Amino acid sequence: MVLHHQAFFLMRYAGGHGCSWIQGNSIHVHQNPISSKNWRRGSVDSAFPSAPAEVASVQNFFEYICAGPLIGKMGLTSDTIAESIDKWILYGSLLSRLFQLNDMHLTDPQKKRFYHYYIPVFLWCENQISKHASQFKDGEDIPPLVIGFSAPQGCGKTTLVSALAHLFDVTGRKSATISIDDFYLTAEDQGKLREANPGNSLLELRGNAGSHDLPFSVETLTSLCKMTKEGMKMKLPRYDKSAYSGKGDRADPSAWPVVEGPLTVVLFEGWMLGFTPQPVEAVRAVDPQLEIVNKNLEAYCDAWDKFVDAWAVIKIQDPSCVYQWRLQAEIAMREAGKPGMTDEEIEDFVSRYLPAYKAYLPVLYTEGPKGSTPENLLVIEIDEGRNPILEN
């Protein structure tokens, strides 16, 4: 289906209560917008322009949104989408600016990424934030909602989280993004871990449970959850994956970004976030080296899961695609002038993660992360192109 953004050059709502349009790359919304009751539709045409060409194009846009694979599981209906169509238009325009795209000429993959993925997830985040805030009385400090994003390497979770953070920022809500990668041991401490586990390839390099500084992560997450007032500031740790020829090291604190309160949301992402320890026999059957990793994982649940209020799990069909995604990421890093791993080193690097994927992803996908409920869990299955699809 072709989506013509030109149709939004002028959109007038029924009854003359207001108008909204996209002109070039700018969106304008007049005051006194139409009330939600006027968006209720027997037919969507009643809420959109009456000129035949415009109606057809806007109808296509509306149907394109409604056909998204996440719409049903988020509980959205054609009525609720019609009521919030201004948001869809606004967020699409803002994402186009972020990615330096012309919102009047998006390709099919770009439209999918925006209207079937990023924007639905953002609306789900907004809903989770509203439910979180409703638990507090007027005048009370509201701690930021912590949303955990569990997704395999290379599947686009960092780009997704960056897009969400941008939408929060430009709509006046402060957010912080943090990755489990930012809590990796320093290069020196990773060397000590390697020496303490000779012959265990799963702990030789960063990645698996045991290669993170858990006390440091708890300290950081605790501080973020206290960022409830104006004027509060803190530095967010960052990890430099390009250091030591791609082996990585914690970035110097002088390079850490500063976040200011009050925070509305913390976007916490990681490839193994939500993994839970499994019976020893089960992990041994996957890889005997995984036994100590499984033991280490017990402390991770206590350290991280308790902070997460809502979960988004990005589900993949085949963990083997992680290698190709990681290769693409390393190529991009090298093209940006940063040192990275060779193709052979990437293959070796990814092979050290695959046992954990085989041992822990099936349980994550069937049972969800510890403490998750249907009300605070969104599962997003993606294809090899990193676009959401209907779950099998």
Backbone hydrogen bonds, N-H to C=O, Kabsch-Sander energy under -0.5 kcal/mol:
donor,donor_aa,acceptor,acceptor_aa,energy
4,H,2,V,-0.6
5,H,3,L,-0.8
7,A,4,H,-1.3
8,F,5,H,-2.4
9,F,6,Q,-1.9
10,L,7,A,-0.5
11,M,20,S,-1.0
13,Y,18,G,-1.2
16,G,13,Y,-1.5
17,H,14,A,-0.6
20,S,11,M,-1.7
21,W,28,H,-1.7
22,I,8,F,-2.9
23,Q,21,W,-0.5
23,Q,26,S,-2.5
24,G,22,I,-0.5
26,S,23,Q,-2.0
28,H,21,W,-2.2
30,H,19,C,-2.2
38,N,35,S,-1.2
39,W,36,S,-1.5
40,R,36,S,-0.6
40,R,37,K,-0.8
42,G,43,S,-0.5
46,S,43,S,-1.8
47,A,44,V,-1.9
48,F,45,D,-1.3
55,V,51,A,-2.8
56,A,52,P,-2.3
57,S,53,A,-1.9
58,V,54,E,-2.9
59,Q,55,V,-2.7
60,N,56,A,-2.0
61,F,57,S,-2.1
62,F,58,V,-2.7
63,E,59,Q,-2.7
64,Y,60,N,-2.5
65,I,61,F,-2.1
66,C,62,F,-2.3
67,A,63,E,-1.4
68,G,65,I,-1.9
71,I,68,G,-1.0
74,M,70,L,-1.3
75,G,72,G,-1.5
76,L,71,I,-2.0
81,I,77,T,-2.3
82,A,78,S,-2.2
83,E,79,D,-2.2
84,S,80,T,-1.3
85,I,82,A,-1.1
87,K,84,S,-0.9
88,W,84,S,-1.5
89,I,85,I,-2.2
90,L,86,D,-2.8
91,Y,87,K,-3.2
92,G,88,W,-2.0
93,S,89,I,-2.1
94,L,90,L,-2.4
95,L,91,Y,-2.3
96,S,92,G,-1.9
97,R,93,S,-1.8
98,L,94,L,-2.2
99,F,95,L,-2.4
100,Q,97,R,-1.2
101,L,96,S,-3.4
103,D,101,L,-0.8
105,H,102,N,-2.2
111,K,107,T,-2.6
112,K,108,D,-2.5
113,R,109,P,-2.4
114,F,110,Q,-2.2
115,Y,111,K,-2.8
116,H,111,K,-0.6
116,H,112,K,-1.8
118,Y,113,R,-2.9
119,I,114,F,-2.7
121,V,117,Y,-2.3
122,F,118,Y,-2.3
123,L,119,I,-2.6
124,W,120,P,-2.1
125,C,121,V,-2.3
126,E,122,F,-2.5
127,N,123,L,-2.1
128,Q,124,W,-2.3
129,I,125,C,-2.5
130,S,126,E,-2.3
131,K,127,N,-2.2
132,H,128,Q,-2.2
133,A,129,I,-2.8
134,S,130,S,-1.7
135,Q,132,H,-1.3
136,F,133,A,-1.8
140,E,137,K,-2.0
145,L,264,T,-2.2
147,I,145,L,-0.7
147,I,266,V,-2.8
148,G,146,V,-0.6
148,G,310,A,-2.9
149,F,268,F,-3.0
150,S,148,G,-0.6
150,S,312,A,-2.1
151,A,149,F,-0.6
151,A,270,G,-1.6
155,C,152,P,-1.4
160,L,156,G,-2.4
161,V,157,K,-2.9
162,S,158,T,-2.2
163,A,159,T,-2.3
164,L,160,L,-2.4
165,A,161,V,-2.7
166,H,162,S,-2.1
167,L,163,A,-2.1
168,F,164,L,-2.4
169,D,165,A,-2.4
170,V,166,H,-2.8
171,T,167,L,-1.0
172,G,169,D,-1.6
173,R,168,F,-3.1
176,A,265,V,-1.6
178,I,267,L,-2.5
180,I,269,E,-2.3
182,D,179,S,-1.2
183,F,180,I,-1.5
184,Y,181,D,-1.8
185,L,211,S,-2.5
190,Q,186,T,-2.7
191,G,187,A,-1.7
192,K,188,E,-1.5
193,L,189,D,-2.1
194,R,190,Q,-2.2
195,E,191,G,-2.1
196,A,192,K,-1.8
197,N,193,L,-0.8
197,N,194,R,-0.7
200,N,197,N,-1.9
201,S,199,G,-0.9
203,L,200,N,-1.4
204,E,201,S,-0.6
205,L,201,S,-0.6
208,N,202,L,-0.6
211,S,208,N,-2.2
213,D,183,F,-3.5
214,L,212,H,-1.2
217,S,213,D,-2.0
218,V,214,L,-2.7
219,E,215,P,-2.3
220,T,216,F,-2.1
221,L,217,S,-2.7
222,T,218,V,-2.4
223,S,219,E,-1.9
224,L,220,T,-2.2
225,C,221,L,-2.0
226,K,222,T,-0.5
226,K,223,S,-1.0
227,M,224,L,-1.6
228,T,226,K,-2.2
231,G,261,G,-0.7
232,M,229,K,-1.4
234,M,259,V,-1.9
236,L,257,P,-2.9
240,D,249,D,-2.8
241,K,239,Y,-0.9
243,A,240,D,-1.1
245,S,242,S,-0.5
246,G,242,S,-0.9
247,K,244,Y,-1.6
248,G,243,A,-3.4
249,D,240,D,-1.5
251,A,238,R,-2.2
255,A,252,D,-2.7
256,W,253,P,-1.4
259,V,234,M,-2.9
261,G,232,M,-2.7
263,L,227,M,-2.9
264,T,174,K,-3.3
265,V,174,K,-1.3
266,V,145,L,-3.0
267,L,176,A,-3.2
268,F,147,I,-2.7
268,F,266,V,-0.8
269,E,178,I,-2.3
269,E,267,L,-0.6
270,G,149,F,-2.3
273,L,270,G,-0.5
275,F,272,M,-2.0
282,A,279,P,-0.6
283,V,279,P,-1.8
284,R,280,V,-2.5
285,A,281,E,-1.7
286,V,282,A,-0.8
287,D,283,V,-2.7
290,L,287,D,-2.1
291,E,288,P,-1.4
292,I,289,Q,-0.5
293,V,289,Q,-0.7
294,N,290,L,-2.8
295,K,291,E,-1.8
296,N,292,I,-2.4
297,L,293,V,-1.8
298,E,294,N,-0.6
298,E,295,K,-1.1
299,A,296,N,-1.1
300,Y,296,N,-0.7
301,C,297,L,-1.6
302,D,298,E,-1.1
303,A,299,A,-1.8
304,W,300,Y,-3.1
305,D,300,Y,-0.7
305,D,301,C,-0.6
306,K,301,C,-0.7
307,F,304,W,-1.9
308,V,304,W,-0.6
308,V,305,D,-0.9
309,D,146,V,-2.7
310,A,146,V,-1.6
311,W,376,N,-3.4
312,A,148,G,-3.0
313,V,378,L,-2.6
314,I,150,S,-2.9
314,I,312,A,-0.6
315,K,313,V,-0.7
315,K,380,I,-2.8
321,C,318,D,-1.9
322,V,319,P,-1.8
323,Y,320,S,-1.1
324,Q,320,S,-0.5
325,W,321,C,-2.1
326,R,322,V,-2.8
327,L,323,Y,-2.4
328,Q,324,Q,-2.1
329,A,325,W,-1.9
330,E,326,R,-2.4
331,I,327,L,-2.4
332,A,328,Q,-2.1
333,M,329,A,-1.9
334,R,330,E,-2.5
335,E,331,I,-2.6
336,A,332,A,-1.3
337,G,334,R,-1.7
338,K,333,M,-2.3
346,I,342,T,-2.2
347,E,343,D,-2.0
348,D,344,E,-2.0
349,F,345,E,-2.6
350,V,346,I,-2.9
351,S,347,E,-1.7
352,R,348,D,-0.7
352,R,349,F,-1.0
353,Y,350,V,-2.0
354,L,350,V,-1.3
356,A,353,Y,-0.7
357,Y,353,Y,-1.8
358,K,354,L,-2.6
359,A,355,P,-2.0
360,Y,356,A,-2.7
361,L,357,Y,-1.9
364,L,360,Y,-2.2
365,Y,361,L,-2.7
366,T,362,P,-1.6
367,E,363,V,-2.9
368,G,363,V,-0.7
368,G,364,L,-1.5
372,S,369,P,-2.0
376,N,373,T,-1.1
378,L,311,W,-2.4
380,I,313,V,-3.2
380,I,378,L,-0.5
381,E,379,V,-0.6
382,I,315,K,-2.8
383,D,387,N,-2.2
386,R,383,D,-2.1
389,I,381,E,-3.1
